[in-house]
Amino acid sequence: MLLKSLLSLLLLVGTAGLHISTSQHKPQSMDNKTFSVEVIRYNIPQDKGAAFEKAYAEAGKHLQASPYCLGYQVLHGNDEPDHYIVIIHWISKEEHLQGFRKSPEFGPFFNLVKPFYNNIEEMKHYDQTATVWTK
């Protein structure tokens, strides 16, 4: 329940006007209700938190360069400081799996976050529903 609420809120915060355009793809935006959201939950020991955040800051450059990625953010747990949630917005699940993972951006991205792969507690795709509210 908490993850659903958090996910709905994050979909609305700060990314509504994000647009991409490439010669291979039509321009997409977060206003398009067909995008896919990848949620990755990590358990990172506190002494590794700074390295984790630095790795995603660098890896994020490869997400930004990708025509398949609409946006991302990294959240750090207040109540449970060992927990992080990474949320990545993709044009679609298929574009993520068949496009990004076969693109030149994937190798450098994965090499940066690979040291934390075994700390993943959940890695799944979600679709937005019609139930959304924002003020």
N, C-alpha and C positions, 0 to 999 in steps of 0.2 A: 504494500500500500504506500509506504513512504517513498519507495523508488518510483512508483507511478506518479505520485504527486510531484516529486522532484523533476522527473522527466518532462511532465507537462509544463511546469514552470520554466524550465530551461529552454524549451522549444520557443518560448515567447520572448525571452530576455536577450536583447542585443543582437539578434541575428535575422530579424524579420526582413530587413532590406538587402540582404546579401545576394549578389548576382554573380554568375560566371558566364563566360562566353568563350568558345573555342571554335575552330573550323570544323571539328568533328561532332560537336554537340550543339543543340539549340540552347540558347540562354535559359538557365534554370534559376529558380529563387526559392527561398524558404516559404514564400507565399503559396507555392505549388504544393498541394497536399499529398503528392505521391512520393515524396522523398522518404528515405529510410534512415533510421537513427540507430547507430551502433552504440551500445552501452558496455563499457569495460570496467569492471570493478576490480580493484587491486587491494591487496593487503601488503603494505610496504612498511618495514620497520622504521621507526622514527629516525634512526641514524642514517638511513638511506633516502629519506625524503627529499633532501636537496638535490641529490644525484638524479632521482626520478624526475623531479620538476625540470631540471636542466636538460635531461634527455628528451623530454616531451617538448620543451621550448625549441630545441634544435630539430627534432623530428617534425614539429609543426610546420617548418619551412617547406618540407616535402608535401605535406597535406595542402598547404596554400598553393603550391605549384601544380597540383593535380586538378585536371578538369572534372574529376569525378567527385571531389569533396566540396561541400557547400559551407562547411564551417566546423569548428571543434572547440571544446573547452575542457580544462582539467580542474576538477574540484577536489578540495582537501577537507577531510572530515573534521568538524569541530568537536563533536562528542566522542569520536573514535579517531584519534590522530594517525593511526596506522592505516586508515582507509582513504583511498582515492577513487574517484569516478571520472573516467574519461568518456566524453560524449562526442561522437563524430557524426555529422550529418552528411549522408551520401545521396547522390542523385537517385539511386535505387540500390537495393541489395545486390542485384545482378551487376550493376556498374562497379560496385565495390569489389565483389569477388572476381568478376571476369575482366574488369577494366583496370582498376587501380592495382590489384595484385599481380597483374601482368605488365604493368607500366614501368618506365624507368625510375619513377619516384619511389616505388615500393621497396626496392633493395636498401637504399640508404635510410629510409624511414624505419624499416624493420631492424636493421643493424643497430640503430640508436636505442630502440625500446626492447630489443631482445634480452638484455640482461635482467629484465623484470618479468619476462614471460611466465616463469614459474610462480609468480606472485598473483597471477590472475585468478579471481574467484568466480567471475562470470564474464562471458563475452558473447553477446547476443544482439540480434537486430530486432528493432521494434518499428511499427508503423503508427503514425499519428492517427488518432480517432477524431470524430467530429466533436468530441467533448473537450472544449478548450475555452478558457476565460482569461481575460487580462483587463486590468484597469487602465 
